[in-house]
């Protein structure tokens, strides 16, 4: 039998890392006055979060 709990835990960890990376990118773009990029990445982050929650 394959232990899927470890695999599921790894997936959750990776998803959290992706969300954190996107969030940091948005903050960096805002700090450097690249608001257009920040808005686009923020939209990506929100889309990622909504899709992640639906699974």
C-alpha positions in Angstrom: 0.0 0.0 0.0 1.3 3.5 -0.9 1.4 6.1 1.8 -0.4 9.1 0.2 -0.5 11.2 3.4 3.2 12.1 3.0 2.6 12.9 -0.7 -0.4 15.0 0.2 1.5 16.9 2.8 4.3 17.6 0.3 1.7 18.9 -2.2 0.2 21.2 0.4 3.7 22.5 1.3 4.5 23.2 -2.4 1.2 25.0 -2.9 1.8 27.2 0.1 5.3 28.0 -1.2 3.9 29.0 -4.5 1.4 31.2 -2.9 4.1 32.8 -0.7 6.3 33.4 -3.8 3.5 35.1 -5.7 2.6 37.2 -2.7 6.3 38.3 -2.3 6.4 39.2 -6.0 3.3 41.4 -5.7 4.9 43.2 -2.7 8.2 43.7 -4.5 6.5 45.1 -7.5 4.5 47.5 -5.4 7.6 48.6 -3.5 9.4 49.3 -6.8 6.4 51.2 -8.2 5.7 48.6 -10.8 2.0 48.7 -10.1 0.9 47.3 -13.5 3.0 44.2 -12.9 1.9 44.0 -9.2 -1.8 44.1 -10.4 -1.2 41.3 -12.9 0.6 39.1 -10.4 -2.0 39.8 -7.7 -4.6 38.6 -10.2 -2.5 35.4 -10.7 -2.3 34.9 -7.0 -6.0 35.3 -6.5 -6.7 32.9 -9.3 -4.3 30.4 -7.9 -5.8 30.7 -4.4 -9.3 30.2 -5.7 -8.4 27.2 -7.8 -6.3 25.7 -5.0 -9.3 25.9 -2.6 -11.7 24.3 -5.1 -9.7 21.1 -5.2 
